[in-house]
Amino acid sequence: MANFQTHLNVGIFISGATVLWLQGAGLTDDPTTTLVFFALGVAGSLLPDIDADASKPVRAFFNLLGVAVAFAVTLPLAGRLLPLDLALLWGGLFILVRYLVFEIFSRLTIHRGIWHSWLAVAATTLATVDLAYWVLDRPPTTAWLAGLMVGIGYVTHLCLDELFSVDLLNSRVKRSFGSALKILSLTNPLSSLAMLALVLALAWLAPSLEDGLPVVTALAHALIGLADPLHDSLVQARDWILFW
């Protein structure tokens, strides 16, 4: 399994290359939007390790989530509540998300489980699309590009995990091989069903692709093409190693 620094470095490279392609194709010319797309790609490349309870990215994610939830609830209430009440509410929400929600999440998930799967790729991609469209009021094409940047980063992480599962120097395949680029988690069917239900709900909420369908289709093909050849090559490498 690749370490945090490797995932970060490769995520930066892939995200940078992708936003340069978007600019070259005329899909984004606004510096702020380009920077946001880049950040989403890098974030997506670190997101699969959300199920690693002790990892720094997970704790950082729940810190940011706690801050985001606290501000999302308290900012609309500014002027309606006393400053002390707002501060107490903000702190309570942060503690609730950072510690209670984190604890529940860590108990319900296992590393290399459902969050290392194509279902998770779809869920995080669609969640980003829906958030950009419904909450941030972005146009459909922009929302889908934002989601696909997260998806490309996510798949990059899974591909790296599979790549590091094959030790060519010692001619062996690690036990973790095949646990990242899977469709769903067979070891935990309930989590797979829950993730599938989430994907269907997010897809139902997603905006129409009519205006940006050619662009999104091209990026989706690139996303799939990034993983399938690598997975096939790793399978061939495994078979070759086992043969010898």
Secondary structure as GFF3:
##gff-version 3
##sequence-region A 1 244
A	DSSP	alpha_helix	4	24	.	.	.	ID=ss1
A	DSSP	alpha_helix	31	46	.	.	.	ID=ss2
A	DSSP	three_ten_helix	47	51	.	.	.	ID=ss3
A	DSSP	alpha_helix	56	74	.	.	.	ID=ss4
A	DSSP	three_ten_helix	75	77	.	.	.	ID=ss5
A	DSSP	alpha_helix	83	95	.	.	.	ID=ss6
A	DSSP	pi_helix	96	101	.	.	.	ID=ss7
A	DSSP	alpha_helix	102	108	.	.	.	ID=ss8
A	DSSP	alpha_helix	118	130	.	.	.	ID=ss9
A	DSSP	pi_helix	131	135	.	.	.	ID=ss10
A	DSSP	alpha_helix	140	163	.	.	.	ID=ss11
A	DSSP	beta_strand	166	167	.	.	.	ID=ss12
A	DSSP	beta_strand	172	173	.	.	.	ID=ss13
A	DSSP	alpha_helix	189	205	.	.	.	ID=ss14
A	DSSP	alpha_helix	213	243	.	.	.	ID=ss15
###
